[in-house]
Amino acid sequence: MSTEKDSMLRVRLTQRQSDELDSIIAELQAQMPEASVTTSSIARYALEKYVSDHIAKRDGTKIFIEVSTADATEEDIKNLYDLLSKLFDETKENYSPMVHYMVGEILEPVMMKMASLMKPKKPEVRDGE
């Protein structure tokens, strides 16, 4: 059930973004049917988050890191993962729980990327087998 307001908010989205938004809404509605998640409610949340993040960045109360993995090979990601795992373990042994926690938050996107790479791939069909 899309309202005119919802349609207006989608005008600038690419098809991929619009499809992803649909899947986010479906996922949230499945988890919390009572919440009535809509494009408008997500847009409102995104705007609040954008402003909060802007304030946090300006005030220095949060660190924002964005690293593109578009050109990284699977080997690069695995090497990075190994290196960061050692660093993460070292922070638990040698630093405060807050430092350990912050390192974990920074490493989470790499862990997620690793998880997607580790999913079993369809076996390739080779000649002569």
matplotlib code that plots the C-alpha trace (Angstrom):
import matplotlib.pyplot as plt

x = [0.0, 2.0, 0.9, 1.5, 4.0, 5.8, 5.9, 7.4, 10.2, 11.2, 11.5, 15.3, 16.1, 17.7, 15.8, 18.4, 17.9, 14.1, 14.3, 16.6, 14.2, 11.3, 13.3, 14.2, 10.5, 9.4, 12.1, 11.1, 7.4, 8.0, 10.0, 7.5, 4.1, 2.8, 5.2, 3.7, 7.0, 6.7, 8.9, 8.0, 8.9, 12.3, 12.9, 12.2, 14.5, 17.2, 17.0, 17.2, 20.2, 21.9, 21.6, 22.7, 25.7, 26.6, 26.5, 28.6, 31.2, 31.4, 31.7, 34.1, 32.0, 31.9, 34.5, 33.2, 35.2, 34.2, 36.5, 35.6, 36.2, 35.2, 38.7, 39.8, 40.3, 39.1, 42.8, 43.1, 40.0, 41.2, 44.7, 43.0, 40.7, 43.7, 45.6, 42.6, 41.7, 45.2, 44.8, 41.4, 42.8, 45.7, 43.3, 41.5, 44.7, 46.4, 43.9, 40.7, 37.3, 36.3, 39.2, 38.4, 34.8, 35.6, 38.0, 35.3, 32.9, 35.4, 36.1, 32.5, 32.1, 35.2, 33.8, 30.5, 32.4, 34.3, 31.1, 29.7, 33.0, 32.9, 29.5, 29.9, 29.9, 28.4, 30.9, 32.4, 32.0, 35.4, 36.2, 37.2, 35.6]
y = [0.0, 2.9, 6.4, 9.5, 10.7, 7.4, 7.6, 11.1, 9.9, 7.2, 9.6, 10.0, 6.4, 4.1, 0.9, -1.1, 1.3, 1.1, -2.7, -2.8, -0.4, -2.8, -5.7, -3.7, -2.8, -6.4, -7.7, -5.1, -5.7, -9.5, -8.9, -6.3, -6.4, -3.9, -1.2, -0.5, 0.4, 2.5, 4.4, 7.6, 6.1, 4.9, 8.3, 10.0, 7.7, 8.1, 11.9, 11.8, 9.5, 11.7, 14.8, 12.9, 11.5, 14.9, 16.3, 13.4, 13.8, 17.6, 17.2, 14.3, 12.0, 9.3, 8.1, 7.3, 5.1, 4.2, 1.9, 0.7, -3.0, -2.9, -3.5, -5.9, -9.6, -12.4, -12.9, -9.3, -9.6, -12.8, -11.3, -8.2, -10.4, -12.4, -9.2, -7.6, -10.7, -10.6, -6.9, -7.6, -10.4, -8.2, -5.3, -7.7, -8.7, -5.3, -2.5, -1.4, -3.0, 0.3, 0.1, -3.6, -2.7, 0.1, -2.1, -4.7, -2.0, -0.9, -4.5, -5.6, -4.5, -6.6, -9.5, -9.2, -9.1, -12.2, -14.0, -13.3, -14.6, -17.7, -18.8, -22.0, -21.3, -23.5, -26.0, -25.3, -28.0, -28.9, -30.7, -34.3, -34.8]
z = [0.0, -1.4, -0.7, -2.9, -0.3, -0.5, -4.3, -4.1, -1.8, -4.3, -7.3, -7.0, -6.2, -8.7, -9.5, -7.4, -4.5, -4.8, -4.9, -1.9, 0.0, -0.8, 0.7, 3.8, 4.3, 3.8, 6.2, 8.9, 8.4, 8.9, 12.1, 13.5, 11.8, 14.4, 13.3, 9.9, 8.2, 5.1, 2.7, 4.7, 8.1, 6.7, 5.1, 8.4, 10.2, 7.5, 7.8, 11.6, 11.4, 8.7, 11.0, 14.1, 12.2, 10.9, 14.4, 15.7, 12.9, 13.6, 17.3, 17.0, 19.2, 16.4, 13.9, 10.5, 8.1, 4.6, 2.7, -0.8, -1.3, -5.0, -6.3, -3.5, -4.5, -2.3, -1.3, -0.3, 1.9, 3.5, 4.3, 5.7, 7.8, 9.2, 10.0, 11.7, 13.6, 15.2, 16.0, 17.5, 19.7, 20.7, 21.8, 24.1, 25.8, 26.0, 25.9, 27.7, 27.0, 25.3, 22.8, 22.2, 21.6, 19.2, 17.2, 16.9, 15.6, 13.0, 12.0, 11.6, 7.9, 7.0, 9.0, 7.0, 3.7, 4.8, 5.7, 2.2, 0.6, 2.7, 1.5, -0.5, -4.2, -6.8, -7.9, -11.3, -14.0, -15.4, -18.6, -18.2, -14.7]

ax = plt.figure().add_subplot(projection="3d")
ax.plot(x, y, z, "-o")
ax.set_aspect("equal")
plt.show()
